[in-house]
């Protein structure tokens, strides 16, 4: 288990070289602390969380391998399981468990979260936006994931635009597999944003004391607004993709219809020619032209003329359009 310990001092994060004395410092409640945990096995994680004094239900949720988005509050302690940034290649979304128990903030990474590392590097630099309290750190973490969702939506929007352009130029160049994969990405992002909205709405509705101050509450309400905007955005992309899929099906139906039309015309042209060939090919007496030495040539010319007349008729009436 890797545990990184940060103290919130003078508006910046100060990383501690080791965990020595962490229990004495948090018991004094003079400094706000952030413990960032990754690569934890269940027993190590349970032992650490028990020392913080979490409720057994919250500990069980923290170490459970099956994550469910939501907020769980017991007294002054709040636990949130939050689905992280969009990954088109992953089968399941990554989760970050966030525990607020002032003056302690605990984040437990259940999957690689490189974006969180970048945020920590920024918060450790003096001169950046000053940090005043732990809920502000939570806001920055969740806000960064919201920004990543915007990037994912922009990427999907560009993919839809590229496919739409291909559809306008050459519908046959667009494959059903291409659209199905894009639909899968959109469905995943819809699910992710809906779960994130559920989490931040639960955070906003929480009666946790650390979140009740007006300026802190404003941070959480801003997250709810961002999630709602993201939800409307991904729903619009979903509608655009559905329209694109309908256009693809229409184009496919048109291609099939044109092929069937050509086959029908060919059949109608060859039908009378086959009838003539069948009649003249009967092995019976009295067939006209059997004693005429140019009989075969006359019949062939006649069949060509009939075929050309039929082609002209169908062409004139727009059957090939």
Protein Blocks (a to p, Z undefined) as FASTA:
>chain_A
ZZdddddeehiacddfbfghklmmmmnomaccddddehiafklmmmmmmmnopafklmmm
mmpmbdceddddehjbccddddddddfkbmbdcddddddddfbdcdddfbdcfklmmmmm
mmmpghiacdfbfklmmmmmmmmmmmmmmmmmmmmmmmmmmmmmmmmmmmmlpcfklmmm
mmmmmmmmmmmmmmmmmmmmmmmmpccfklmpmklmmmmmmmmmmmmmmmmmmmmmmmmm
mmmmmmmmmmmmmmmmmmmmmmmmmmmmmmmmmmmmmmmmpccehiehklpmklmmmmmm
mmmmmmmmmmmmmmmnopmZZ
